[in-house]
Every structure is written in C-alpha cells, then in structure tokens.
Amino acid sequence: MPTDPRKSKRKAFWRWLTALLPGRRSTRKKSEKCLPSARAESWKVDIPAQTKIDREDTDSTSTLNESSSRREPETKDMRTTKKAGPERFKHSPLPDGKFMRLLRLLPGDFDDPVKCEIITTEFDVAPAYEPISYCWGTAKWKEEITVDGKPFPITISLYDALRHFRRQMVPRILWADGICINQDSKGERGHQVSFMGQIYNRGEQLLIWLGETPRTVDVAGAVNLMKEFNLYMTSEVERIRTISSGHIWEIIYQIPPIPMEHPLMQAFSAWDAIQQLLERPWFTRLWVIQEVGLAAGATAYCGKHEFVFSQIALFAIFYHHMQKFLGHLTYIEYEKVFHALDSVWSTFGTTKSWLNDGAVLRQVKTFHEELNHGGLLVVLYTGRGYHCTEAVDHIYGLLGHPSARVNDANIIEPDYKRAVSESNRLLAENISIKTQSSRLLCYIQHKDVSIKDDYVPTWVPVWNERHRYNLLEPHPDFDASRTRRSNTDLLIEVKGNQLKVNALILDTVVETSDIISYNHKHAVKTVTKYWELHSSAHKNDARDWDYWEDFLWNMVNSYDHIQFLTSDFIAFAREYMDKKITDIFVADPYFASSLEANPNTNPLRFIHQLHKFSGNRRYFSTEGGIAGVGLKPTSKGDKVAIIFGCPMPIMLRPAKKTGQYKVSGQVHNRPYMFGRVVDDYRAGKLKVMCEQIVLV
C-alpha cells in the first residue's frame, strides 16, 4: 500500500521539532493521534531563518540535527520570543552650565507623521523660538513622534498641538517641556525649572494650546461674542472717562447694565460656548500662571481656531463687574483668568508684554502693580487654587516671578529629590529670613480644626494644599504690628522647625460661635450670634460711633457700596430679625440717617457680603472684651496676639512647653487691623509686655 506523503511530512516535522528542543522527549505513543488543532495550540514556534527544510524530503533527520547542534541552547520559552523594536530616542545629558534644548519641528501636512530634531544650545545664545503652553493630560494615552530619527512617546495633547503648529514648507523652532526636558531625570528637571521663567520670557510668542475643538462647542461664536462684548465695554469706559475720574476699576464699576434688547444679551448659545471654552483644563493648570505672565505675546489655539489671548483677559475684567447683571445667562468660570491677572500677571514687571494690548489692560496692569504689597506670598496663595501633577510644583512652578528672586538667585532652588514637606519648610524659612518679616503667617491654613494633622510646623504655609477654608487674607492697608513705621521690636530667628518672634499676647478666647454657614438662609442666626458676642464683650463700653463701626465691619470686612452699608443693614434687620433686637439698632443715633426709605437700599446686598466674608469661619469673644472673626480651628483657650512683622493679628494655641505656641490662624478685629494696639503699647498705655515666643 503506498505511503501517504502527508504522513511523511508530518513525521519529518516532529523529528525536526524534537531535535530543536534539547532535553524534550516525546511521550506520545505511536498509537496516539495528535489532533491538528491541539498541535497548533501547543507548539507555537518561529522556524529559524538559517534552518532549511525540504518540505518534500521524507528523511531529513540528519539535516535537522546538524542545524540544531549549531544553535545556542535556548534559555527562554520560544513561545514568548518577540523581535526587538526600533531603538527609542533618549536624551543626551546637557553640558554643565545654562544649556537648554530646542525643538525643530520639521514641515509637513497635518496628517503626516510628526518629525522633530533636537537643538542643544546655551541659553544666552539660543536662536529665536516659540514656547508652547499646554495641558499634559493623562499620561496613560500617548502618541509616538520621531525625534532625531527615533521614536519617542508624548502626550496626546502635545501631539495634537505639534500637528496644528507645524508648517507645510519650513521648519519651526519651538520649546515644549515634554520633549525638551528629560522628564526621567530629577536632576535635569530641577536645573531646567530653575530658569524656566527665563525660557518663557525670552520666547518670541507664546503658543497656547487649549485642545481640539469639540463638535458641540461653537468656538468661533464664543470668540466673536467675547470680541463684541469687549468692544462694547471698552467704549463704555471711554464714555465714562469723559464725565468722571478715578482709577480704572472705579470707572469700570460705573458701567450700567447692558440693555436687554441689545444683541449681546440675546446671544444665548454664544454665552454657553464661552463657558465651555473657559472650563477647558488648560485654565486650571498652575504652570500657565508663569507661562502666560512672562510672555511677550500670547496666541491661543483651540483646534483650528486662533485668537489673541488678551481677548480672554479683557473679557474676564469686564465680566467680573457685569456678571451681576447677566443672571439670565450661563454663569461663566472666569475666576482662574481673573485671579491670575490681578494677583500675578500684572505684577511680573515685564516691559514687553501682551498686557500692553489696549488701554484698559495697561491701566489694570498699572493699578495692580502699584497695589502689590504681598509679593511672592500673594503669588503662592493664588497658585493654591490651580492644579499640577507634582505637588512641589506649587512652589517651583512660580519661581519665574520676580518676587521669587533674592540677590539675583531663586529664593529656593528646585530639587525634585527633596520631600514636599521640607520644600515648604525651607521656603518658609527663606522667606522669613530674607524678607525679615512674619507676613507668611497670614497664609496659614490647616487641614483639620484640631491643627494636629499637618506634616510641617504650624507656622509653615502648605502651598500644595488647595484652599481648605477661608483664611483671612491681609488687605494692603492692614498693619497690625506697625512694622511699616518701625521695626524696633522685630525678631525673626529660624532654627529647624521653630520660628522665634516677638509678640504681644493680648487675650484669651472664652466663647466661639459654630462654624458660620454660607447659606443665606442662616443670615438671621449669623447676625444674632455676633450681636450676642459683640454686646457681651463690650458690655461696659459706650455705644458710640466706634462701637457700631466695629460691629458692622467685623461682619463684612468690605462693601462694594460703602454709603449703603448702614441702610442695607437696617433694611435687613427690619425685614428679617427679631423686633427686640431691631429696636436697639433703630433707636441708636448712629443709624438715624439710615431709617428713611431709599430706593437704592438692598438688604440682600448685606446678606451676600455677610456670608461671603464670615462663611466657613467663627466669631469669638475674649476675657478682656475683644470680639472678632477667626478661622475654623479657633477654640476656647486660644490666645489673640500681635506678632511683630505680621500685618494681621494671629490666633495662637499654647503648646506643651511654656513659651511655645502653635499657629491656629488669622484674626479680624477692626480696632487691631491698623495698629491701634501697638500704638498704645509704644505709648505705655498697654499693660501687656512684649515677649519672645517660639512658634512650633
């Protein structure tokens, strides 16, 4: 009977396979059948290229054995063997000194593969380039580009930006941190971050990538409405300038509501589009504060749409005033831009800046430059409300601000190997010593009302923690310790985790309110409780002008329309409060001028400011007759103190050792905010003496 050639081939294959895997012996009996499907699943191997098999030869055992004897013994299961991929791009170490990398983006069409080249250059002689500001996005999803002929993974956000920024015919010189900095080297990251502010400042034009255009967002409509709104408001500023004087914000606050029939008030979908545009993740990034603030020019891109960034900044300025008249429209998240503008961007002090695009922006910039008293602390405080991947970048990401430079050096050198807690402590030490001030105590916030769970000393602000609750931010006019007049009593000494200062320990807290609600429904309860504390603390004082001024201003701190504070309060009391308490207010001569009907009176205005300032805080009273506002941790037994070098009174909590205290937070008490206590102390009218204390 003739032999089936298929069986012969099968036998030859198994002989070859047995020889290929030394030490492996077939245990299958001749009588057993090997199913093709089982064989296919059990033996997945790559036949070596150098092994030649004559598929028609039925007796090739010797050839197979010779082939296998020339191979090195296999140490890995051949079923998992994969071919090595192409070598990926790796950053070469930068030379010592102030060197940087630039990115030459090679030309191509939009859908072409992205190809780049690295240029290593000394910073001072670097060619012209454009830095990119973008949101990294999730690191899980990446796209591959070619850098110096080798593949390199980058975030999808940066990949999309490069495709949009690429030119068709000529290369473009760019700078992007995701490529130009070796993110795997903590040492290099720290070195590059130390002068990153200069990198953005020297760039010709900042390219802001907001991301691709969602199908549901009318970006063109949003941009056009912003431009029309800005034109309308700018013309109103110019009109009011001809009939009124004052600084730029006084002029803006005089702009009346836009008539309801005006086309701006009817563009509902475009207002929604502005909201969707401004809620993009880019606006929440901490790094954009520095990147935008240092830019000479800034252009924003959203997909294929392009517009100057100054339009967004101008919109935030005007919307800040007009939002109260636009209640029927979508509320817009403008605060990130607005706070960055008034607290940081306006104070970079750069002569060549996009903030010079138009009279209104220039005047706003000048106003905040002249008002700036907080320096680096205000910049760091603003940064608390933004996001960054590395917690310590809440410090390092703002070192480009001029207030972070002392004697032509960074106030703290970036070091990504250093613990975040130590970076916060070291920064606090350097600020205290180099500025000879204890102003940083105005920015203390604790995680918990017990102030026991922080991982740094209680006098050290933790900049990487988001706003935990309302701190009592210092007003530029506050000078509780009279440091502006004299630093005679100033003492700043840091030793490890301890800060030694001079202080006046004034009084002890004996009663506090519950934490005050933001809910306007609790306004009556809030005012009633503070009236009880205030009247009890001042039971022996005459109810004169100061008595009532302290009572009102301790509840609201500030008021948009000062002339209406008393009339708004009386209207509130008459409409909502208990008649017995209201009669006390109405009967006092202080409120006499506020009793007549006034069409401009608005009790809701008082309620709004009451909870805006007092919400999430506590009222307190002391043994000696102090009533005021403290932070959430304020509790019975805490001490009210004036610390020399700090513009606000501070609440202290006695520690275990005598003379040592923990910082509970700030205090707002109107008589103390402007130095009255220190004046009495220096005039010999105060029984309390100055003492050295240690903050721990």
C-alpha positions in Angstrom: 0.0 0.0 0.0 1.6 3.4 -1.0 2.7 5.7 1.8 0.6 8.8 2.3 3.0 11.8 1.6 1.2 13.9 4.1 2.1 11.5 6.9 5.7 11.5 5.9 5.8 15.3 6.1 4.2 15.2 9.5 6.9 12.8 10.8 9.7 14.9 9.4 8.3 18.0 11.1 8.1 16.2 14.5 11.7 14.9 14.1 12.8 18.4 13.4 11.0 19.9 16.4 12.3 17.2 18.8 15.9 18.0 17.7 15.3 21.7 18.0 14.3 21.5 21.7 17.1 19.6 23.6 16.1 17.6 26.6 12.5 17.4 25.4 11.4 13.9 24.6 8.1 13.0 23.1 6.0 10.8 25.3 3.4 10.2 22.7 2.9 6.6 21.7 2.9 5.7 18.1 -0.6 4.6 18.5 -1.7 8.0 19.8 -3.0 10.5 17.4 -2.1 14.2 17.6 -5.0 16.4 16.6 -4.0 19.2 14.3 -5.9 21.8 16.4 -4.2 20.7 19.6 -0.8 20.6 17.9 -1.3 24.2 16.6 -2.2 25.5 20.0 0.6 23.6 21.9 3.5 24.5 19.7 3.9 28.0 18.5 7.5 28.5 17.3 9.3 30.6 14.9 11.4 28.5 12.5 14.9 29.9 12.4 15.8 31.6 9.1 19.1 29.7 8.8 17.3 26.3 9.1 16.4 25.0 5.7 13.8 22.3 5.5 12.9 20.5 2.3 9.2 20.0 2.7 9.2 17.3 0.1 12.0 15.3 1.8 10.7 12.5 4.0 14.1 11.7 5.7 15.8 14.9 6.8 16.7 13.9 10.4 20.4 14.4 9.9 20.0 17.9 8.4 17.8 18.9 11.3 20.1 17.6 14.0 23.1 19.4 12.4 21.0 22.6 12.4 20.0 22.3 16.0 23.6 21.5 17.1 24.8 24.8 15.7 22.2 26.8 17.8 22.9 28.2 21.2 20.9 26.5 24.0 17.5 28.2 24.5 17.0 29.7 27.9 13.5 31.2 27.3 10.3 29.7 26.2 10.3 30.2 22.5 6.6 30.8 22.5 7.2 34.3 24.1 10.1 35.4 21.9 9.5 38.7 20.2 11.6 40.7 17.8 13.2 43.8 19.4 11.6 47.1 18.3 13.5 50.1 17.0 15.7 51.9 19.4 13.8 54.8 21.1 15.1 58.3 21.4 17.0 59.0 24.6 18.1 62.4 25.8 21.8 63.0 25.9 22.9 64.8 29.1 23.1 68.6 28.8 26.5 70.2 29.2 27.3 71.9 32.5 26.1 75.5 32.7 23.0 77.2 31.4 22.1 74.9 28.5 18.7 74.0 27.1 17.2 72.0 24.2 15.0 73.4 21.5 12.8 71.5 19.1 13.0 71.9 15.4 9.5 70.8 14.1 10.0 69.6 10.5 7.5 70.7 7.9 4.7 68.5 6.7 0.9 68.2 6.1 -1.5 67.9 9.0 -1.9 64.1 8.8 1.8 63.4 8.1 3.9 61.7 10.9 5.4 64.2 13.3 9.1 64.5 12.9 11.4 66.7 15.0 15.1 67.4 15.7 16.7 68.4 18.9 18.9 71.5 19.1 21.1 71.7 22.2 22.2 75.3 22.8 23.5 77.6 25.5 20.6 79.7 26.7 22.2 83.1 26.2 22.9 82.4 22.5 19.8 80.4 21.7 18.1 81.1 18.3 14.6 82.6 18.2 11.9 80.1 19.4 8.3 79.9 20.4 7.4 78.1 23.7 4.3 76.0 23.9 1.8 76.2 26.9 -0.4 73.2 27.0 -2.2 70.8 29.4 -0.4 67.5 29.7 -3.5 65.4 30.2 -3.4 61.8 31.3 0.0 60.0 30.9 -1.7 56.7 30.0 -2.6 57.8 26.5 0.3 58.7 24.3 1.3 59.1 20.6 4.6 58.4 19.1 6.6 61.0 17.1 10.1 60.8 15.6 12.9 62.7 17.3 16.3 62.7 15.6 15.1 59.7 13.6 14.0 57.6 16.6 10.5 57.0 18.0 9.6 59.0 21.2 6.2 58.9 23.1 4.5 62.2 24.0 1.1 63.0 25.5 -1.8 63.2 23.1 -2.3 66.9 24.0 1.2 67.8 22.9 0.9 65.6 19.8 -2.2 67.4 18.7 -0.5 70.8 19.3 2.5 69.9 17.2 0.3 68.8 14.3 -1.5 72.2 14.4 1.6 74.3 14.9 3.6 72.5 12.1 4.2 74.5 8.9 3.9 72.9 5.5 7.1 74.2 3.9 9.6 75.4 6.5 10.7 74.1 10.0 9.5 75.8 13.2 11.7 76.2 16.3 9.7 75.5 19.4 10.2 74.7 23.1 8.0 72.1 24.8 8.9 70.8 28.3 7.6 67.3 27.5 10.3 66.9 24.8 13.0 69.4 25.6 13.4 68.3 29.3 14.4 64.8 30.2 11.4 64.0 32.4 13.1 60.8 33.7 16.0 62.8 35.3 15.0 64.6 38.5 18.4 66.4 38.4 17.8 67.8 35.0 14.2 68.7 35.7 15.3 70.7 38.8 18.1 72.5 36.8 15.8 73.4 33.9 12.9 74.5 36.2 15.3 76.9 38.0 15.4 79.1 34.9 12.2 78.1 33.2 10.7 81.6 33.8 13.5 83.0 31.6 12.8 80.4 28.9 9.2 81.6 28.6 10.2 85.3 28.9 12.7 85.1 26.1 10.3 83.3 23.7 9.1 85.3 20.7 5.5 84.3 21.1 3.7 82.0 23.5 1.6 79.4 21.7 -1.3 78.4 24.0 -2.9 75.1 23.1 -6.4 74.7 24.6 -7.0 71.4 22.9 -9.0 70.1 19.9 -12.4 71.7 19.1 -15.3 69.6 20.5 -18.1 69.2 18.0 -20.6 70.5 20.5 -18.8 73.8 21.1 -19.1 76.8 18.8 -15.6 78.2 19.4 -16.0 80.7 16.6 -19.2 82.0 18.2 -17.6 82.2 21.6 -14.6 84.2 20.3 -16.8 86.6 18.3 -19.0 87.3 21.3 -16.0 88.0 23.5 -14.7 90.5 21.0 -18.1 92.2 20.7 -18.6 92.3 24.4 -15.1 93.7 24.9 -15.6 96.4 22.3 -18.9 97.4 23.9 -17.4 97.6 27.4 -14.3 99.5 26.2 -16.5 102.1 24.5 -18.4 102.5 27.9 -15.1 103.0 29.7 -14.1 105.7 27.2 -17.6 107.4 27.6 -17.4 107.4 31.4 -13.9 108.7 31.3 -15.2 112.0 29.7 -17.5 112.6 32.7 -15.8 111.0 35.6 -12.4 110.5 37.1 -10.7 107.8 39.2 -8.7 104.6 38.7 -9.6 102.0 36.1 -11.8 99.9 38.5 -13.8 102.9 39.7 -14.5 103.6 36.0 -15.5 100.0 35.2 -17.8 99.8 38.2 -19.8 102.7 36.9 -20.7 100.9 33.7 -24.5 100.4 33.7 -26.3 97.1 32.8 -26.4 96.3 29.1 -30.0 96.9 27.8 -31.9 93.6 27.5 -32.8 94.3 23.8 -29.1 94.6 22.9 -27.9 91.8 20.6 -25.2 90.9 23.2 -28.0 89.9 25.6 -29.7 87.7 23.1 -26.8 85.5 22.1 -27.6 82.7 24.4 -25.8 79.9 22.6 -22.6 82.0 22.3 -22.6 82.7 26.0 -22.8 79.0 26.6 -19.9 78.5 24.2 -17.8 80.9 26.2 -18.5 79.0 29.4 -17.5 75.7 27.6 -14.3 77.3 26.3 -13.2 78.7 29.6 -13.8 75.5 31.5 -11.1 73.7 29.5 -8.5 72.0 31.7 -5.7 74.4 30.5 -7.2 77.2 32.6 -6.8 75.2 35.8 -3.0 74.4 35.3 -0.7 76.1 37.8 2.2 76.3 35.2 0.1 78.6 33.0 0.3 81.4 35.6 4.1 81.7 34.9 4.0 80.8 31.3 1.4 83.4 30.3 2.6 86.1 32.8 6.1 86.1 31.3 5.1 86.0 27.6 5.8 89.0 25.4 2.9 87.9 23.2 0.3 85.2 23.6 -1.9 83.5 21.0 -4.5 80.9 21.9 -5.4 78.0 19.7 -8.5 75.7 20.1 -8.4 73.2 17.2 -8.2 75.3 14.0 -9.4 78.5 15.7 -6.8 81.1 16.6 -7.2 84.3 18.7 -5.0 86.6 20.8 -5.1 85.7 24.5 -5.6 89.3 25.6 -9.3 89.0 24.4 -9.8 86.4 27.2 -8.1 88.5 29.8 -10.1 91.6 28.8 -13.3 89.6 28.9 -12.5 88.4 32.5 -12.0 92.0 33.6 -15.3 93.2 32.3 -17.3 90.1 33.2 -16.1 90.4 36.8 -18.2 93.6 37.0 -21.1 92.7 34.7 -21.9 89.2 35.9 -24.4 90.5 38.5 -26.4 91.9 35.6 -26.3 88.8 33.5 -28.2 86.4 35.7 -30.4 85.1 32.9 -27.3 83.9 31.0 -25.0 81.0 31.7 -22.6 81.5 34.7 -19.1 81.6 33.3 -16.0 80.2 35.1 -13.8 83.3 34.7 -12.1 83.3 38.1 -9.0 81.4 37.1 -8.1 84.0 34.5 -9.2 87.0 36.7 -7.3 86.0 39.8 -4.1 85.2 37.8 -4.5 88.6 36.1 -4.9 90.8 39.2 -2.7 88.9 41.6 0.2 87.6 39.4 0.3 88.6 35.7 0.0 92.3 36.4 3.0 92.1 38.8 5.6 90.4 36.6 7.0 93.8 35.7 7.9 92.9 32.1 8.1 95.9 29.8 7.3 93.8 26.7 4.0 92.1 27.5 0.7 91.1 25.9 -0.8 93.1 28.8 0.0 96.2 26.8 -2.6 95.3 24.2 -5.0 98.2 24.7 -5.6 101.0 27.2 -7.8 99.0 29.6 -5.4 96.1 30.0 -2.5 98.6 30.5 -4.4 100.5 33.2 -5.4 97.3 35.0 -1.8 96.2 35.0 -0.6 99.5 36.3 -3.2 99.5 39.1 -2.3 96.1 40.4 1.5 96.8 40.1 1.1 99.8 42.3 -1.2 98.0 44.8 1.0 94.9 45.1 2.2 94.6 48.7 2.2 90.8 49.2 4.9 89.9 46.7 5.7 86.2 46.5 3.2 85.3 49.2 0.3 86.5 47.1 1.6 84.7 44.1 1.9 81.4 46.1 -1.5 81.9 47.6 -3.1 82.4 44.2 -1.4 79.2 43.0 -3.2 77.2 45.6 -6.3 77.3 43.5 -4.7 75.6 40.5 -3.6 72.1 39.6 -0.3 70.5 38.9 0.9 66.9 38.7 3.8 67.3 41.1 2.8 68.7 44.5 6.0 70.6 44.9 5.4 72.5 41.6 3.1 74.7 43.6 6.4 76.2 44.6 8.7 75.6 41.7 6.1 76.5 39.1 6.1 80.1 40.3 9.8 80.8 40.7 9.8 82.8 37.5 8.0 85.6 39.3 10.4 88.5 40.1 9.4 88.4 43.8 10.9 84.8 43.9 14.4 86.3 43.2 16.6 87.5 46.1 20.1 88.8 45.3 19.8 87.5 41.8 19.1 84.0 42.9 16.0 81.8 43.4 14.6 82.1 46.9 14.6 78.3 46.9 16.4 76.1 44.4 14.2 73.4 42.7 15.1 69.9 43.9 12.7 67.1 42.9 14.6 64.7 45.3 13.7 66.8 48.3 10.4 65.9 50.2 7.5 68.3 49.6 7.2 69.0 53.3 10.8 70.0 53.5 10.5 72.3 50.5 7.5 74.0 52.2 9.5 74.4 55.4 12.7 75.6 53.6 10.7 78.1 51.6 9.1 79.5 54.8 12.5 79.8 56.4 14.0 81.6 53.5 11.0 84.0 53.1 11.1 84.8 56.8 14.9 85.4 57.0 15.4 87.1 53.6 12.4 89.4 53.9 12.8 89.9 57.7 9.0 89.5 58.0 6.5 87.2 59.6 3.9 88.1 57.0 3.7 84.4 55.9 1.5 83.8 59.0 -1.3 85.5 57.1 -1.4 82.5 54.8 -1.7 79.6 57.3 -4.4 77.1 56.8 -4.6 73.7 58.5 -6.2 70.5 57.2 -8.2 70.0 60.4 -9.7 72.2 63.1 -7.5 70.4 65.6 -4.4 71.6 63.8 -2.7 68.3 64.7 -2.5 66.5 61.4 -0.2 68.7 59.3 3.2 67.3 58.4 5.0 70.7 58.8 5.4 73.1 61.7 2.2 75.2 62.2 3.9 78.4 61.1 4.7 77.0 57.7 2.2 77.5 54.9 1.5 74.4 52.9 1.3 75.7 49.3 0.4 72.5 47.6 -2.8 72.1 49.6 -5.9 73.6 48.0 -8.0 76.2 49.8 -9.2 74.2 52.8 -11.4 77.0 54.1 -11.4 80.8 54.1 -8.3 82.3 55.5 -8.3 86.0 56.4 -6.2 87.3 53.6 -4.5 90.6 54.5 -5.7 93.8 52.9 -2.9 96.0 51.7 -3.8 98.6 54.3 -3.6 96.3 57.3 -0.6 97.0 59.5 -1.5 95.5 62.9 2.1 95.4 64.1 3.1 98.8 62.8 6.1 97.3 61.0 5.9 99.9 58.2 6.6 102.6 60.7 9.3 100.9 62.7 11.0 97.5 63.0 12.3 98.2 66.5 10.6 95.2 68.1 11.1 92.9 65.1 12.6 89.5 65.7 12.9 86.7 63.1 15.0 83.7 64.0 14.6 80.2 62.5 16.1 77.1 64.0 14.9 73.9 62.3 11.2 73.6 62.9 11.0 76.6 65.2 10.4 80.3 64.5 11.3 82.7 67.3 9.4 86.1 67.2 8.5 89.0 69.4 4.8 89.2 70.3 2.1 90.9 72.4 -0.2 88.2 73.8 -3.4 90.2 74.3 -6.2 88.0 75.5 -7.8 84.5 75.8 -10.8 83.2 73.9 -13.7 82.3 76.1 -16.5 81.7 73.6 -16.9 80.9 69.9 -19.8 80.6 67.5 -20.5 77.5 65.5 -18.8 77.4 62.1 -20.8 80.0 60.1 -22.7 78.7 57.1 -22.5 80.1 53.6 -26.2 79.6 53.2 -28.1 82.9 53.1 -31.0 81.3 55.0 -28.9 81.4 58.1 -28.3 85.2 57.9 -30.5 86.0 60.9 -28.8 83.3 63.1 -25.4 84.6 62.0 -26.1 88.3 62.8 -27.9 87.4 66.1 -24.9 85.3 67.3 -22.4 88.0 66.5 -24.6 90.6 68.2 -24.6 88.5 71.3 -20.8 88.1 71.3 -20.1 91.7 70.5 -22.6 93.2 73.0 -21.3 90.9 75.7 -17.6 91.6 75.0 -18.3 95.4 75.0 -20.9 95.5 77.8 -19.0 98.2 79.6 -18.3 100.3 76.6 -20.4 103.2 75.4 -22.4 102.6 72.2 -20.6 105.3 70.3 -19.5 105.6 66.6 -16.6 103.1 67.1 -18.9 100.6 68.8 -21.2 100.3 65.8 -18.4 100.6 63.2 -16.6 97.7 64.8 -19.9 95.7 64.9 -20.7 96.2 61.2 -17.3 96.0 59.7 -16.2 92.9 61.6 -19.1 91.0 59.9 -18.5 92.2 56.3 -14.8 93.5 56.2 -15.5 95.4 52.9 -18.6 96.6 51.0 -19.0 97.4 47.3 -21.1 100.5 48.1 -19.9 101.8 51.4 -22.5 104.5 51.5 -25.3 101.9 51.7 -23.9 99.6 54.4 -25.9 101.0 57.3 -29.1 101.4 55.3 -28.8 97.9 53.9 -28.2 96.6 57.4 -31.3 98.4 58.9 -33.4 97.2 56.0 -32.2 93.6 56.7 -32.9 93.9 60.4 -36.4 95.3 59.9 -37.4 92.7 57.4 -35.9 89.6 59.0 -34.6 90.0 62.6 -36.3 89.8 65.9 -38.1 93.1 66.7 -36.5 93.4 70.1 -33.0 93.4 68.7 -34.0 95.6 65.7 -35.4 98.2 68.1 -32.0 98.5 69.6 -30.4 99.3 66.3 -33.2 101.7 65.1 -33.1 103.6 68.4 -29.4 104.4 68.2 -28.4 107.8 66.7 -25.7 106.0 64.7 -28.4 104.6 62.4 -30.6 107.7 62.3 -29.7 108.7 58.7 -30.4 105.2 57.5 -34.0 105.0 58.6 -35.6 106.9 55.8 -36.7 105.0 52.7 -34.1 104.8 50.0 -34.7 103.3 46.5 -31.0 102.1 46.5 -31.3 100.2 49.7 -30.9 96.4 49.3 -30.9 94.0 52.3 -29.8 91.2 50.0 -26.6 93.0 49.3 -25.8 93.0 53.0 -26.7 89.3 53.3 -24.4 88.4 50.3 -21.4 90.2 51.8 -22.1 88.9 55.3 -21.8 85.3 54.2 -19.1 85.9 51.6 -16.8 87.2 54.4 -17.9 85.3 57.5 -18.9 82.0 55.9 -16.8 78.9 57.0 -15.3 80.9 59.9 -16.1 81.5 63.5 -17.0 84.5 65.6 -15.3 84.7 69.0 -15.1 86.8 72.2 -12.4 87.1 74.8 -12.0 87.6 78.6 -10.9 91.2 78.1 -13.6 92.3 75.7 -12.4 91.5 72.2 -15.0 90.3 69.6 -13.9 89.3 66.1 -13.6 86.7 63.4 -11.3 83.7 63.4 -10.7 80.7 61.3 -12.4 77.3 61.7 -9.8 76.0 64.2 -10.5 78.9 66.7 -11.5 77.4 70.0 -11.7 78.3 73.7 -8.3 78.8 75.3 -6.7 80.2 72.2 -4.7 83.4 72.5 -5.1 86.6 70.4 -1.7 88.0 69.7 0.1 90.7 67.7 3.3 89.3 66.2 5.8 92.0 65.1 6.4 91.8 61.4 2.9 90.4 60.6 0.2 92.8 59.3 -2.7 90.9 61.0 -3.4 89.7 64.5 -2.8 86.0 64.9 -4.6 83.3 66.9 -2.2 81.1 68.9 -2.7 77.8 70.8 -0.3 77.1 73.7 1.9 74.1 73.1 3.3 71.7 75.7 6.3 73.7 76.6 6.0 77.1 78.2 6.6 79.9 75.7 5.9 77.8 72.7 2.7 78.1 70.6 1.0 76.6 67.6 -0.4 79.0 64.9 -4.2 78.5 64.7 -4.8 81.2 62.0 -5.5 84.8 61.5 -7.8 87.2 63.4 -10.0 90.0 62.1 -10.9 92.7 64.7 -11.3 96.1 63.2 -9.6 98.1 66.0 -6.5 95.9 65.7 -6.0 95.9 62.0 -4.5 99.3 61.7 -2.0 99.3 64.6 -4.0 100.8 67.4 -2.8 98.2 70.0 0.9 98.7 69.0 0.4 102.5 69.3 -0.9 102.0 72.8 1.9 99.7 73.7 4.6 102.1 72.5 2.9 104.9 74.3 2.9 103.0 77.5 -0.9 102.6 77.7 -0.9 98.8 77.4 -0.5 96.5 80.3 0.8 93.7 78.1 4.6 93.5 77.6 6.4 92.3 74.5 7.8 88.8 74.9 9.8 86.4 72.9 7.8 83.3 71.9 8.6 80.2 69.8 6.2 79.0 67.1 6.3 75.3 66.5 
